[in-house]
Amino acid sequence: METDQERAERELAERLNEEAASRIKHDPENQKATFEEIEAAERAFFEDDEIVTLRDRRKYRIPPCNLKDARRLMQLLKTVNIDAIILNFIPTDNDELDQRRQQDLFDVLGIAFKNYPHIVTKDDQGEYIINRDYLDEYLDLNTARKVIDLMIGLNGLKK
């Protein structure tokens, strides 16, 4: 049985919680989601694949990443120039760094096309082997950027 004081405290706590919830709900700052953010969140929640067409005129479905690939994607996006894909191919004085940057770009693209065995296969350790020749032939710079942007959006990542 609840005493008068306990009842009063409970009612006060309930009223304060309702007021706080109402303030949060009606705060304009909490309602500023763009259409793109809403769509990205919805796609991530419902796991909708995005469709992209390469120069081979085939349509490819790009799914959201699993947790392992999402962690790898976040690491790779730090090293790859997303805004201007061509900059990943400009040579510097460090050949090793140039090769690593290019491989990281292909690794990002490999995550996108992992469901297509003519583009990506797995070795005995479960690492992706990317058919770079195929991507070089059928993936242009604009589509590569679009693919990376789609992956960022599908997985709810920020640039």
C-alpha positions in Angstrom: 0.0 0.0 0.0 1.3 3.4 -1.0 1.4 6.2 1.5 0.2 9.8 0.7 3.8 11.0 0.5 4.8 8.1 -1.9 1.8 8.8 -4.1 2.6 12.5 -4.2 6.2 11.8 -5.1 5.1 9.3 -7.8 2.6 11.8 -9.3 5.2 14.6 -9.3 7.7 12.3 -11.0 5.1 11.3 -13.6 4.2 14.9 -14.3 7.9 16.0 -14.6 8.5 13.1 -17.0 5.5 14.1 -19.1 6.6 17.7 -19.2 10.2 16.8 -20.2 8.9 14.4 -22.9 6.6 17.1 -24.2 9.4 19.6 -24.3 11.7 17.2 -26.3 8.9 16.3 -28.7 8.0 19.9 -29.5 11.5 21.3 -29.6 12.1 22.4 -33.3 15.7 21.3 -33.1 14.6 17.6 -32.7 12.4 17.8 -35.8 15.0 18.9 -38.4 15.5 15.7 -40.3 16.1 16.2 -44.0 14.3 14.0 -46.6 17.6 12.3 -47.4 18.3 11.5 -43.7 14.8 10.0 -43.3 15.2 7.9 -46.5 18.7 6.7 -45.4 17.4 5.7 -42.0 14.5 3.9 -43.5 16.7 2.1 -46.0 19.1 1.0 -43.2 16.2 -0.1 -41.1 14.4 -2.1 -43.8 17.7 -3.1 -45.5 16.8 -2.0 -48.9 19.4 -2.6 -51.6 20.4 0.2 -53.9 20.7 -0.6 -57.6 23.6 0.7 -59.8 24.4 0.1 -63.4 28.0 -0.4 -64.6 29.3 0.1 -68.1 28.7 -3.6 -68.8 25.0 -2.5 -68.8 24.2 -4.9 -65.9 22.4 -3.8 -62.8 24.0 -4.6 -59.5 22.3 -4.5 -56.1 24.3 -3.0 -53.3 23.2 -4.2 -49.9 23.8 -2.6 -46.5 27.0 -3.9 -44.9 27.1 -6.6 -42.2 28.9 -5.6 -39.0 32.3 -6.9 -40.1 32.2 -5.1 -43.4 30.8 -1.9 -41.8 33.8 -1.7 -39.4 36.2 -2.3 -42.4 34.3 0.3 -44.5 34.7 2.9 -41.8 38.4 2.3 -41.6 38.9 2.4 -45.3 36.9 5.6 -45.8 39.5 7.4 -43.7 42.2 6.7 -46.2 40.3 7.0 -49.5 39.5 10.3 -51.2 35.8 10.1 -51.8 35.1 13.5 -53.3 37.5 13.1 -56.2 38.1 9.4 -57.0 40.8 10.2 -59.5 43.0 11.7 -56.7 43.5 8.1 -55.4 45.4 7.3 -58.6 47.7 10.4 -58.6 51.3 9.2 -57.9 53.3 10.7 -55.1 56.9 10.1 -54.1 55.8 7.2 -51.9 55.0 4.2 -54.1 53.9 2.1 -51.1 51.4 4.7 -50.0 50.1 5.1 -53.6 49.5 1.3 -53.8 47.8 1.2 -50.4 45.5 4.1 -51.3 44.5 2.4 -54.6 44.0 -0.9 -52.8 41.9 0.7 -50.2 39.6 2.2 -52.9 39.2 -1.2 -54.5 38.5 -2.7 -51.1 35.7 -0.3 -50.5 34.3 -1.1 -53.9 34.8 -4.8 -53.2 32.6 -4.6 -50.2 29.8 -3.1 -52.4 30.1 -5.9 -55.0 30.8 -8.8 -52.6 27.7 -10.7 -53.8 29.0 -10.9 -57.4 31.5 -13.7 -57.8 32.8 -12.4 -61.1 33.9 -9.3 -59.2 34.7 -10.4 -55.7 35.6 -13.9 -54.3 36.9 -14.9 -50.9 40.2 -16.7 -50.1 40.7 -19.5 -47.6 41.0 -16.9 -44.7 37.8 -15.2 -45.7 39.5 -12.1 -47.2 38.0 -10.5 -50.3 39.8 -11.0 -53.6 38.7 -8.2 -55.9 38.8 -8.5 -59.7 40.5 -5.1 -60.3 40.6 -5.6 -64.0 36.8 -6.0 -64.2 36.2 -2.8 -62.1 38.9 -1.0 -64.1 37.0 -1.9 -67.3 33.4 -1.4 -66.3 33.4 1.2 -63.4 33.9 4.8 -64.3 34.8 7.6 -61.8 31.3 9.0 -61.4 29.8 5.6 -60.8 32.6 4.7 -58.3 31.7 7.9 -56.4 28.0 7.1 -56.6 28.7 3.6 -55.3 30.7 4.9 -52.3 28.0 7.5 -51.6 25.3 4.8 -51.7 27.3 2.7 -49.3 27.6 5.6 -46.9 23.9 6.3 -47.1 22.8 2.7 -46.9 24.8 2.2 -43.7 23.9 5.4 -42.1 27.5 6.7 -42.0 28.5 10.4 -42.2 31.1 11.7 -44.6 
